[in-house]
Amino acid sequence: MKKHIPNLLTLGNLFCGVLATIFAVEGNFGLAGLLVVIGIFFDFFDGFAARLLNVSGELGKQLDSLADMVTSGVVPGIIMFGLLSPSEYFEFHKEETATIIWTGFKFVPIQLIGLILTLGACYRLAKFNIDTRQSESFIGLPTPAMSLFVISLPLIQANTDIDFVQNLISNNYFLIVITLLLTYLMNAEIPLFSLKFKEYSFKNNIIKYLFLLISLVMIITLQYLSIPLIITLYVILSVINNYGKKATV
């Protein structure tokens, strides 16, 4: 029975992704984002459970990518699709935390650019399954990180009073740049460190500890706004870490 526990957790991720897709299509990006976060927790713990129970296998690997494709591929694409639509079709309820209601729909061709995220996530997940180099670290931005970045945008817009941030997230050019940049980062040959610890010495894990400390401070002080900043920090620290390793060789 224990060999099925990780797969059940993976299916929990998929279940959350399907529900998130439904709410994202309806325009309730707040609830969709919450379900994506829960799905990502399932995604983390299925791997943890597989290692703990020593039951990892090819089925679990394929199932994990299929579930991620929905939760961290389809959902962010739909959300970006919606953000690129005319702003008058959204009503932001700031008094209700993380709630955004889609009050109407008008298709504009530029919205299709948002779905590039879904295509990029699919391509990355397919590469990940056949790439033997990513057992201890990542090459390219993981799809859950991309998904967290995207779902944070409408949450920030609904829960911040900073005009500059509001205008930036409402700007289609900004959203298009973010879409293309995230798609590139998911599939770029850029090594990114993993938060898995082989041992806990400060000397050998300084980048990880620094990242976790700064992330905690940003979460406490910036709340939703911290999410895209943390992911940006993750990429920057990884590049610095790679440069440091090359300099010492």
Helices and strands as residue ranges (DSSP letters): G 2-4, H 5-26, H 29-53, H 58-69, I 70-74, H 75-83, G 87-89, E 90-93, E 99-102, G 109-115, H 116-130, E 138-139, H 143-158, H 163-169, H 172-187, E 191-192, G 203-205, H 206-222, G 223-225, H 226-248
